[in-house]
Amino acid sequence: MKLGTLDINRMYFIGIGGIGMSALARYFREQGVMVSGYDRVETALTRQLEQEGIFIHYEEDIGQIDRQADCVVFTPAIPPDHAELLYYRHHGYPVFKRSEILGMICQPMTTIAVAGTHGKTTTTTLIAHILRSCGRSSYTFLGGISVNYQSNYWKGEEPLVVVEADEYDRSFLQLEPYIAVITAMDPDHLDVYGTGEAMQDAYVQFAKQIKPGGCLIYHKGLPRTAEWVSLRSYNYHLSDTTADVYASDIRIEKGCYRFHVHAQGVLIADLELHTGGSYNIENALAAIAVARELGVETSQIKQAINSFLGVKRRFEYILRRDDVVLIDDYAHHPAELKALLSSVRELYPDRRLHVAFQPHLYSRTRDLAKDFAESLDLADEVWLLPIYPARELPIVGVSSESIAKYMQRAEVRCMDKQALISIIRQKRPTLLVIVGAGDIDQLIPAIVEIYQTTSHAA
C-alpha cells in the first residue's frame, strides 16, 4: 500500500500492544500489509492481535525483528535506548512515531478528532457508534475497546475517519481535523509540557489546525476560548442553558440515565444512556453536536445513544448484583477520579465506597499528589497500590504515600497487590471501584472469584 511517499508491504511496531498502536496494526493488517512487532508483556489484546495473524515477540531482541520492514513505528512509551529502535535507526529504516503515521492516514480523509485530558475515549467511541449505527461507515481509531464492537478499530467505506487525538508528546498536532472536539484542558503530562499554560498552548494550536470550512466543538467554560473566536464553533455543557448543546431533566432510572438534550434549539427527548457516570452525559452531548454537524437525523442519534454500551475500563460494570457492585475504570488524573467517584456516590448513595487505586507515573503523582488526595477523599476507604511506572524511572521520594499523606477524610492504606486481594477477600465490600491506567485490571479475575461465594457487607 501507499502511505505518503512510502510503499509499504511489511511493517514493524515497537510497542504493538498499546491501545493506539494496536489499532494502527489492525488497520495495516487489513490493508494487506504484513505486520509484526514487539511488546514488553503479553496481554489479552496482544493475544487477539496474534489470532488476527500478527506475529509478536516479547523480548527486546534484534534477532526477532523484521529486517525486511518497509516502515517502523514506535510509541513514545518506548525508551530511546531500546535495542530494536536503535537498530532500525542506525540502519537507515524509515522510523516514525505512532502519531506521525496516524497523521498520514488521516490527512486525505475528512477527520473528526477528539482531544481532551479526560472524556476523549468515550466521546470518540460515541461519535463512531452513532455514525456506524446510522450507516455512515467511518474508519475509526479508538483509545479503548468499544463494548458494542469489542475492538478499538474498524474499517470505513468512505473517506471519513474518527480518531482519538492524544495530547501526550503533542501527538495531536500531527492532525488537521475537519471537526475537532476538546473535552477538557486540565493540567497533565507536565513532564512533557512543563506548565499547564504550555499544555493549553498546544490545545490552542490544535484548534487552529482545523481545515477550512470545519468547526470546533468544545466544553463550555474551558480557558483560552478567546483565542479561537475566529473559528466556527459550538459549545456544550451538562446543565448550562446558555450553551449551544445542554441536557435537562436528568434522572436515574434502573441504573441508567434518562435525560433531554437541547441542541441549538432542537429538543431530543428521553434519551437513555446505559453507561455510568453523569460526565458521560456530557460526552454524549459532544457526540450529538458532532453528529448534527454531519447531518445525522435526530431519530438516529437517539437510537444510537440508547444502544451505546460504553468502553471497556470506562465505568465498566464487572459485577452488578444486589450483594455487590464492582466497577473497573481507567481514570488516572485527579479530575477523572473525582468525576468517577462522585458518580458512583450519586448512583449508590447508601453503600460504603471502597476504592483500590494504582497511581500511574511518578511524575504525575509528584505533580498532582494533593489533587489525587482530594479526589480519593470522596471514598470511605482507599487502598493504594505502588505507582505503575510505565515509561518512567522511579523518582526519589515519590510513592503512593505521597498521596496518602494529604488525605484527610477517607481511611487509607498503601499495600501491594497480594495484600489487596487478601483485604478484599476479608472484607468483601458491597461497592468496590478498581481504578488506574496501569495493570491493576489484571487483578479483576481474582477479585471476581472472591465474589463467586456468598458475600457479606463490609
Secondary structure as the mmCIF struct_conf table of DSSP 4:
data_model
#
loop_
_struct_conf.conf_type_id
_struct_conf.id
_struct_conf.beg_label_comp_id
_struct_conf.beg_label_asym_id
_struct_conf.beg_label_seq_id
_struct_conf.end_label_comp_id
_struct_conf.end_label_asym_id
_struct_conf.end_label_seq_id
STRN STRN1 LYS A 2 LEU A 3
TURN_TY1_P TURN_TY1_P1 GLY A 4 THR A 5
STRN STRN2 LEU A 6 ASP A 7
BEND BEND1 ASN A 9 ASN A 9
STRN STRN3 ARG A 10 ILE A 14
TURN_TY1_P TURN_TY1_P2 GLY A 15 GLY A 17
BEND BEND2 GLY A 18 GLY A 18
HELX_RH_AL_P HELX_RH_AL_P1 ILE A 19 GLU A 30
TURN_TY1_P TURN_TY1_P3 GLN A 31 GLY A 32
STRN STRN4 MET A 34 TYR A 38
BEND BEND3 ARG A 40 VAL A 41
HELX_RH_AL_P HELX_RH_AL_P2 ALA A 44 GLN A 51
TURN_TY1_P TURN_TY1_P4 GLU A 52 GLY A 53
STRN STRN5 PHE A 55 HIS A 57
BEND BEND4 GLU A 59 GLU A 59
HELX_RH_3T_P HELX_RH_3T_P1 ILE A 62 GLN A 64
BEND BEND5 ILE A 65 ILE A 65
TURN_TY1_P TURN_TY1_P5 ARG A 67 GLN A 68
BEND BEND6 ASP A 70 ASP A 70
STRN STRN6 CYS A 71 PHE A 74
TURN_TY1_P TURN_TY1_P6 PRO A 76 ALA A 77
BEND BEND7 ILE A 78 ILE A 78
TURN_TY1_P TURN_TY1_P7 PRO A 80 ASP A 81
HELX_RH_AL_P HELX_RH_AL_P3 ALA A 83 HIS A 90
TURN_TY1_P TURN_TY1_P8 HIS A 91 GLY A 92
STRN STRN7 VAL A 95 LYS A 97
HELX_RH_AL_P HELX_RH_AL_P4 ARG A 98 CYS A 106
TURN_TY1_P TURN_TY1_P9 GLN A 107 PRO A 108
BEND BEND8 MET A 109 MET A 109
STRN STRN8 THR A 110 ALA A 115
BEND BEND9 THR A 117 GLY A 119
HELX_RH_AL_P HELX_RH_AL_P5 LYS A 120 SER A 133
TURN_TY1_P TURN_TY1_P10 CYS A 134 GLY A 135
STRN STRN9 TYR A 139 SER A 146
TURN_TY1_P TURN_TY1_P11 VAL A 147 GLN A 150
STRN STRN10 SER A 151 TRP A 154
BEND BEND10 GLU A 157 PRO A 159
STRN STRN11 LEU A 160 GLU A 164
HELX_RH_3T_P HELX_RH_3T_P2 TYR A 168 GLN A 174
BEND BEND11 TYR A 178 TYR A 178
STRN STRN12 ILE A 179 ILE A 182
HELX_RH_AL_P HELX_RH_AL_P6 LEU A 190 TYR A 193
BEND BEND12 GLY A 194 THR A 195
HELX_RH_AL_P HELX_RH_AL_P7 GLY A 196 LYS A 208
TURN_TY1_P TURN_TY1_P12 GLN A 209 GLN A 209
HELX_LH_PP_P HELX_LH_PP_P1 ILE A 210 LYS A 211
TURN_TY1_P TURN_TY1_P13 PRO A 212 GLY A 213
STRN STRN13 CYS A 215 HIS A 219
TURN_TY1_P TURN_TY1_P14 LYS A 220 GLY A 221
TURN_TY1_P TURN_TY1_P15 PRO A 223 ARG A 224
HELX_RH_3T_P HELX_RH_3T_P3 THR A 225 TRP A 228
TURN_TY1_P TURN_TY1_P16 VAL A 229 SER A 230
BEND BEND13 LEU A 231 LEU A 231
STRN STRN14 SER A 233 HIS A 237
BEND BEND14 LEU A 238 SER A 239
TURN_TY1_P TURN_TY1_P17 THR A 241 THR A 242
BEND BEND15 ALA A 243 ASP A 244
STRN STRN15 VAL A 245 GLU A 253
TURN_TY1_P TURN_TY1_P18 LYS A 254 GLY A 255
STRN STRN16 CYS A 256 ALA A 263
TURN_TY1_P TURN_TY1_P19 GLN A 264 GLY A 265
STRN STRN17 VAL A 266 LEU A 273
BEND BEND16 THR A 275 GLY A 276
TURN_TY1_P TURN_TY1_P20 SER A 278 SER A 278
HELX_RH_AL_P HELX_RH_AL_P8 TYR A 279 GLU A 293
TURN_TY1_P TURN_TY1_P21 LEU A 294 GLY A 295
HELX_RH_AL_P HELX_RH_AL_P9 THR A 298 SER A 307
STRN STRN18 VAL A 311 VAL A 311
TURN_TY1_P TURN_TY1_P22 LYS A 312 ARG A 313
STRN STRN19 ARG A 314 ARG A 314
BEND BEND17 PHE A 315 PHE A 315
STRN STRN20 GLU A 316 ARG A 320
BEND BEND18 ASP A 322 ASP A 323
STRN STRN21 VAL A 325 ASP A 329
BEND BEND19 HIS A 333 HIS A 333
HELX_RH_AL_P HELX_RH_AL_P10 PRO A 334 LEU A 347
TURN_TY1_P TURN_TY1_P23 PRO A 349 ASP A 350
BEND BEND20 ARG A 351 ARG A 351
STRN STRN22 HIS A 354 PHE A 357
STRN STRN23 HIS A 360 HIS A 360
HELX_RH_AL_P HELX_RH_AL_P11 TYR A 362 LEU A 376
TURN_TY1_P TURN_TY1_P24 ASP A 377 LEU A 378
BEND BEND21 ALA A 379 ASP A 380
STRN STRN24 GLU A 381 LEU A 384
HELX_LH_PP_P HELX_LH_PP_P2 LEU A 385 ILE A 387
STRN STRN25 TYR A 388 TYR A 388
TURN_TY1_P TURN_TY1_P25 ALA A 390 ARG A 391
HELX_LH_PP_P HELX_LH_PP_P3 GLU A 392 PRO A 394
TURN_TY1_P TURN_TY1_P26 VAL A 396 GLY A 397
BEND BEND22 SER A 399 SER A 399
TURN_TY1_P TURN_TY1_P27 SER A 400 SER A 400
HELX_RH_AL_P HELX_RH_AL_P12 GLU A 401 ALA A 404
TURN_TY1_P TURN_TY1_P28 LYS A 405 TYR A 406
BEND BEND23 ARG A 409 ALA A 410
STRN STRN26 GLU A 411 CYS A 414
HELX_RH_AL_P HELX_RH_AL_P13 LYS A 417 LYS A 427
BEND BEND24 THR A 430 THR A 430
STRN STRN27 LEU A 431 VAL A 435
BEND BEND25 ALA A 437 ASP A 439
HELX_RH_3T_P HELX_RH_3T_P4 ILE A 440 LEU A 443
HELX_RH_AL_P HELX_RH_AL_P14 ILE A 444 ILE A 450
TURN_TY1_P TURN_TY1_P29 TYR A 451 GLN A 452
BEND BEND26 THR A 453 THR A 453
HELX_LH_PP_P HELX_LH_PP_P4 THR A 454 SER A 455
#
